């Protein structure tokens, strides 16, 4: 029943923000003062739903603290956290265009923007509640795949508005979401309940996709197409690693 309530709350909150973005032309971009609150509401649906349900169960504090635990994160998981940025550096030599400079201030702003409008608003829900609940019944891998499928459906409204996601081929994006879910799910499974790896891997995959423009991949589909196979290999390796420790 917890899963049902979580999904109802998540989609109700996120679709409320989406409806406002659709209805208010000035809210179409998260870069505007008008749009940012509605984009935050839309993106933060999963975490807000998890916070509400955890608060009702008297577990809000423990859930939030799980996002800060470092001690239970093994070295292999730190490698998974860094892997998307390492992949970007390796693939820079195959880029179809010349790289563009990016200053440290712009990089810091991009990182903060991606952290707030992404993993912080999602991972307390997707991995902190949904995957954990599903894993009790089905095991971590099937739970990660089901979570990934729901995560994909949750993203679909972004293809009906002028969002950065709408520039990406939906089948390509779907493939990436599913392999990300395996990678993040494996890291979460290996980290003793800590949500920090889920937050950080979500951040680094988003950052890699954004920084790909500066690395010589001006068209989003170029990056998503060429990086899908390496990410799939990483997902398989992570899943096998978890299986070897079972």
C-alpha positions, 0 to 999 in steps of 0.5 A: 500500500505504501507504494501505491500511496507514494505513486499517487502522491508523486504523480499528483504533485508533479503533474500539478507543477506540469499543469501550471507550466503548461497553463502559464507561458512565462513559466515554460522555462526553469530559468525564469523567476516565474517558471522556477517554482513550478519546475521545482514542484514538478521535479520534486514530486518523488522526494516530496511524496517520500517526505510526506509518507515518511513524516506520517510514519515518524521516519522523516529524519532517518530518510533525510539522514540517509542522504548524507551517509558516507561510511557505508559507501564502498570504493566500487560505488565511488567509481560508479559515481565518477564513471559518467564524467570519466566516460565523457572525458574518454569520448571527447576525442570522438566528438563531432565538433570542437569543444567549447570553453566552460569557466569554473563559475559556470560549471559550479552553477551548472552543477548546483542547478542540476543537483536541485532540479534533479537528484535531490528532488527525486532520489529520496523517492525513487531509490529511498522509498520505491526501490526499497519497498519493491526490493523486499518483494522482488529483489534489487534488480527487478525493483531497479527495472520497475523503478526505471520504468516508472521513472521513464513514465514520470518524465513523459510530460516533458516531451509535450512542452518546450523542454531540454528533454524534448530535444532528445529522441524518446527511445534513446532517452528510455534506454538511458533511463533504464541503464541509469536505473540499474547503475543507481540501483546497484550502487544503492544496493551496495551502500548499506541504505545510504542514498548519497550514491544515488544522488551523486550518480544521478547528478553525474549522469545529468552533468555528463549530458549537459557538459557534452555540449562543451565537449563537442556534442552540440546535438543531445542525440549525438551524446545519447546515441554514442554513450548508450552502449558504454552505459549499458556495459557499465550497468551490466558490470554493476549488476554482475558485481552485485550478484557476485557479492550475494 
